[in-house]
Amino acid sequence: MIIAFLKAYIFTIIIETIIINLLSNRSIWLNTIVSILMNTITLPFVWFVFPFLIYDKYICLVISEIFAFIIEATFLELLLLKNWKGGIIAFIANQGSFLFGLLLC
């Protein structure tokens, strides 16, 4: 399970960092640091906390994705963009990594 988590972690950071860099006008390095920071906080909850607390996998998936979106949108708003675009970029980045993950699994 740890190997699968690490693969998902790296994959998520790569996909979301690319999307954030395409949609944000901040520096590549700042975007990358923020992406790593926000995914380091949210992904362990999505993989280890919510599945332990919520037994229905579909409800767990929905709640996990909503949680990740809210936290990551907040990070983008506060640390990177300081405008309304953080929520939009967080939504696109999360959906991008989620959909690419579905395609690869």
C-alpha positions in Angstrom: 0.0 0.0 0.0 2.9 2.4 0.7 4.4 1.8 -2.7 1.0 2.6 -4.3 0.7 5.7 -2.2 4.1 6.9 -3.2 3.3 6.3 -6.9 0.1 8.2 -6.5 1.8 11.0 -4.6 4.5 11.5 -7.2 1.9 11.2 -10.1 -0.4 13.7 -8.4 2.3 16.2 -7.8 3.5 16.0 -11.4 0.0 16.4 -13.0 -1.2 19.1 -10.6 2.1 21.0 -10.9 1.9 21.0 -14.7 -1.7 22.2 -14.5 -1.0 24.9 -11.9 2.0 26.1 -14.0 -0.1 26.3 -17.1 -2.9 28.3 -15.4 -0.9 30.5 -13.0 1.3 33.4 -13.9 3.6 32.9 -10.8 7.1 31.5 -11.1 7.5 27.8 -11.9 9.4 27.3 -8.6 6.8 28.9 -6.4 4.0 26.9 -8.2 6.0 23.7 -7.7 6.6 24.4 -4.0 2.9 25.2 -3.4 1.8 22.1 -5.3 4.2 19.8 -3.3 3.1 21.4 0.0 -0.6 21.2 -0.6 -0.5 17.6 -1.9 1.8 16.6 1.0 -1.0 17.7 3.3 -4.1 16.4 1.4 -3.0 13.1 -0.1 -2.4 11.3 3.2 -5.9 12.2 4.3 -7.3 11.0 1.0 -5.4 7.7 1.2 -5.3 6.8 4.9 -7.7 8.9 7.0 -10.9 9.0 5.0 -10.9 5.3 4.1 -10.5 4.4 7.7 -13.4 6.6 8.8 -15.8 6.1 5.8 -16.5 2.5 4.8 -18.5 3.1 1.6 -15.9 3.7 -1.1 -18.0 6.0 -3.2 -19.0 8.2 -0.3 -15.3 8.2 0.8 -14.2 9.2 -2.7 -16.7 12.1 -2.9 -15.8 13.4 0.6 -12.0 13.0 -0.1 -12.2 14.9 -3.3 -14.2 17.7 -1.8 -11.7 17.9 1.1 -8.8 18.0 -1.3 -10.4 20.7 -3.4 -11.2 22.9 -0.4 -7.8 22.6 1.2 -5.9 23.0 -2.1 -8.1 26.0 -3.2 -7.3 27.6 0.1 -3.6 27.0 -0.4 -3.7 28.5 -3.9 -5.7 31.5 -2.7 -3.5 32.3 0.3 0.0 31.3 -0.9 0.0 31.7 -4.6 -2.7 33.7 -6.3 -4.5 35.9 -3.8 -7.5 36.2 -6.1 -10.5 34.2 -7.0 -8.7 32.0 -9.6 -7.3 29.7 -6.9 -10.6 27.7 -6.6 -10.8 27.3 -10.4 -7.2 26.2 -10.7 -7.6 23.8 -7.7 -10.7 22.3 -9.3 -9.0 21.8 -12.7 -5.8 20.4 -11.1 -7.7 17.9 -8.9 -10.0 16.7 -11.7 -6.9 16.4 -13.9 -5.0 14.2 -11.5 -8.1 12.2 -10.6 -9.0 11.5 -14.3 -5.5 10.7 -15.3 -5.3 8.4 -12.2 -8.5 6.6 -13.4 -7.1 6.2 -16.9 -3.8 4.6 -15.6 -5.4 2.3 -13.0 
